[in-house]
Amino acid sequence: MPDTSRPATAQYVIPPREGDDAPVRVVGLCKSFGRQKVLKGVTLSFPRGKTTVVLGPSGCGKSVMLKHLVGLIRPDKGQIIYEGERIDILSERRLGPIRRQFGFLFQQGALFDSFDVYGNIAFPLRELEGEAPYDEEARVRRVLRLVGLESAIAKMPSELSGGQQKRIALARAVVLEPKVLLYDEPTTGLDPIRSDVINELIIKLKQELGVTSIVVTHDLASAFKVADHMVMFHEGNVVLEGEPEMFRKSTDPIVSRFLRGEASEEELRAIREVTSANREAARSTGGAP
């Protein structure tokens, strides 16, 4: 459990830039795990009612940043700000109501195998304290209609395809009517057609629910389809931020190489050197080249 007993001066919130309407901001975010520096002072704003796509190679800090937004990870330095309030220093008790303003679609869906679809979606509702001021079944059926799977209400997760499981997990993510939706690699493990269904749902939920969406992905087809705003991470830093067209026109070698799916010269050199070393070793021992 992180230490949240900090001095009153730590409550100071760095103000947004003029004209910056963003419910979620990160300011100077730093995080290390042991000697590995994952985030190195990231500052970002996520525009209200828009979909921001966070791109970057594996291990560059995208998912780590996402988990900071809901307090699953606490920063070493920096601030996490939601609707003008600094939340990275809050206790778990005070963080609870704020977390309910966020819906989180985990990479693998994270459905409960022992619950049917209804039970999985109703679970967040049943975790709320006090009497429910709504019809539980009506709420569950409504979000199932949003993802086009009301007919699956009594099925078990094992009876669903991978794409259907993602859609049920997405229905669960919106059942509390969050203001912000977080997607961690939403199309991972899906074929192109099922991936496009998820993309269409991301767009639909933004339009119908008016949510602010943050999508972490390295799926470029998905990124350019759903994004209003894009950010690219590289080695724990932001290397480019702006509209999708800015990324298409970028001449930054890191950005353009990522969009083309090309390895860097440094990475290729390392592979070639290993291959050459193996050949030399094979010759010196009389093995086949």
HELIX and SHEET records of a PDB file:
HELIX    1   1 ALA A    8  GLN A   11  5                                   4    
HELIX    2   2 LYS A   62  LEU A   69  1                                   8    
HELIX    3   3 GLU A   92  ARG A   99  1                                   8    
HELIX    4   4 VAL A  117  ARG A  126  1                                  10    
HELIX    5   5 GLU A  136  LEU A  146  1                                  11    
HELIX    6   6 GLU A  150  ALA A  152  5                                   3    
HELIX    7   7 PRO A  157  GLU A  159  5                                   3    
HELIX    8   8 GLY A  162  VAL A  174  1                                  13    
HELIX    9   9 PRO A  192  LEU A  209  1                                  18    
HELIX   10  10 LEU A  220  VAL A  226  1                                   7    
HELIX   11  11 PRO A  244  LYS A  249  1                                   6    
HELIX   12  12 PRO A  253  ARG A  260  1                                   8    
HELIX   13  13 GLU A  265  SER A  284  1                                  20    
SHEET    1   A 4 GLN A  36  PHE A  46  0                                        
SHEET    2   A 4 VAL A  24  PHE A  33 -1                                        
SHEET    3   A 4 LYS A  77  TYR A  82 -1                                        
SHEET    4   A 4 GLU A  85  ARG A  86 -1                                        
SHEET    1   B 6 PHE A 102  LEU A 105  0                                        
SHEET    2   B 6 VAL A 180  ASP A 184  1                                        
SHEET    3   B 6 THR A 212  VAL A 216  1                                        
SHEET    4   B 6 THR A  51  LEU A  55  1                                        
SHEET    5   B 6 HIS A 229  HIS A 234  1                                        
SHEET    6   B 6 ASN A 237  GLY A 242 -1                                        
END                                                                             
